[in-house]
Amino acid sequence: MPARACGCSFCTKHGGVWTSHPAARLVLRIADPAEATRYRFGTGTADFHVCRACGAVPAVTCVLDGRTYAVVNVNCLEGVDPATLHRVPTDFEGEAVADRLARRRARWIAEVMIEAGPD
């Protein structure tokens, strides 16, 4: 499984190692919305979903042309053998906003639904 280990200070501190596939589908279920927050920084074009209880960041979403795209933090997945991960260091510092959004359209999960409440 490809995993991009972002080198920015936020991702480094929160264990942000991201994976996605443009043909995948993702349901991001937030069991207790009171325990979740969204954080934006830098270009302000993505929402980092942060658990207030433990500080984990399981996903990042970005809305482009009315469609929600996402990446998932492999460090938040259960039952994944770390040996199956192909971690590659990445650095998006200095990337132009237009290039960043184009990369997300091309590489991020393109079918995302966010649900609130228990299973």
C-alpha positions as semicolon CSV with decimal commas, in nm:
position;residue;x (nm);y (nm);z (nm)
1;M;0,000;0,000;0,000
2;P;0,150;0,339;-0,091
3;A;0,188;0,574;0,204
4;R;0,312;0,931;0,179
5;A;0,488;1,044;0,498
6;C;0,439;1,420;0,495
7;G;0,729;1,615;0,641
8;C;0,539;1,926;0,754
9;S;0,541;2,000;1,126
10;F;0,168;1,924;1,172
11;C;0,184;1,582;1,002
12;T;0,510;1,491;1,172
13;K;0,363;1,570;1,516
14;H;0,035;1,388;1,442
15;G;0,179;1,085;1,262
16;G;0,039;1,187;0,923
17;V;0,122;0,912;0,675
18;W;-0,138;0,932;0,399
19;T;-0,281;0,689;0,147
20;S;-0,550;0,719;-0,117
21;H;-0,667;0,581;-0,448
22;P;-0,877;0,790;-0,686
23;A;-1,111;0,498;-0,760
24;A;-1,173;0,419;-0,392
25;R;-1,478;0,506;-0,184
26;L;-1,461;0,627;0,174
27;V;-1,723;0,663;0,445
28;L;-1,581;0,876;0,725
29;R;-1,802;0,795;1,023
30;I;-1,767;1,031;1,319
31;A;-1,925;0,847;1,613
32;D;-1,940;1,150;1,845
33;P;-1,927;1,484;1,662
34;A;-1,858;1,660;1,995
35;E;-1,523;1,478;2,006
36;A;-1,419;1,581;1,655
37;T;-1,285;1,904;1,519
38;R;-1,157;2,027;1,186
39;Y;-0,830;2,213;1,154
40;R;-0,715;2,425;0,859
41;F;-0,374;2,576;0,809
42;G;-0,143;2,688;0,532
43;T;-0,346;2,737;0,215
44;G;-0,677;2,674;0,398
45;T;-0,786;2,432;0,125
46;A;-0,811;2,113;0,335
47;D;-0,981;2,008;0,657
48;F;-0,776;1,791;0,893
49;H;-1,023;1,585;1,100
50;V;-0,884;1,570;1,453
51;C;-1,007;1,359;1,745
52;R;-1,035;1,580;2,054
53;A;-0,995;1,278;2,283
54;C;-0,668;1,138;2,150
55;G;-0,533;1,391;1,897
56;A;-0,532;1,144;1,609
57;V;-0,591;1,274;1,257
58;P;-0,753;0,985;1,067
59;A;-0,840;1,175;0,748
60;V;-0,805;1,497;0,554
61;T;-1,078;1,621;0,322
62;C;-1,091;1,885;0,052
63;V;-1,400;2,008;-0,134
64;L;-1,338;2,087;-0,501
65;D;-1,619;2,189;-0,732
66;G;-1,876;2,054;-0,485
67;R;-1,710;1,714;-0,455
68;T;-1,534;1,593;-0,138
69;Y;-1,192;1,428;-0,180
70;A;-0,994;1,260;0,099
71;V;-0,675;1,090;0,212
72;V;-0,655;0,846;0,504
73;N;-0,385;0,827;0,771
74;V;-0,245;0,471;0,763
75;N;-0,140;0,510;1,126
76;C;-0,510;0,516;1,220
77;L;-0,602;0,196;1,035
78;E;-0,652;-0,119;1,238
79;G;-0,544;-0,459;1,115
80;V;-0,294;-0,330;0,860
81;D;0,043;-0,502;0,866
82;P;0,305;-0,223;0,867
83;A;0,521;-0,442;0,641
84;T;0,262;-0,394;0,363
85;L;0,313;-0,017;0,364
86;H;0,545;0,146;0,116
87;R;0,629;0,469;0,304
88;V;0,773;0,746;0,092
89;P;0,879;1,079;0,244
90;T;0,695;1,371;0,083
91;D;0,721;1,747;0,102
92;F;0,461;1,977;-0,047
93;E;0,619;2,295;0,088
94;G;0,616;2,566;-0,177
95;E;0,368;2,382;-0,401
96;A;0,142;2,631;-0,582
97;V;-0,222;2,615;-0,473
98;A;-0,342;2,532;-0,827
99;D;-0,092;2,244;-0,847
100;R;-0,195;2,120;-0,502
101;L;-0,563;2,113;-0,594
102;A;-0,490;1,940;-0,926
103;R;-0,286;1,675;-0,739
104;R;-0,576;1,615;-0,503
105;R;-0,822;1,575;-0,790
106;A;-0,589;1,321;-0,953
107;R;-0,471;1,119;-0,650
108;W;-0,711;1,152;-0,358
109;I;-1,014;0,932;-0,290
110;A;-1,282;1,084;-0,511
111;E;-1,598;0,940;-0,355
112;V;-1,630;1,047;0,008
113;M;-1,925;1,056;0,246
114;I;-1,906;1,198;0,598
115;E;-2,154;1,060;0,850
116;A;-2,214;1,158;1,211
117;G;-2,335;0,924;1,484
118;P;-2,263;0,570;1,602
119;D;-2,256;0,272;1,365
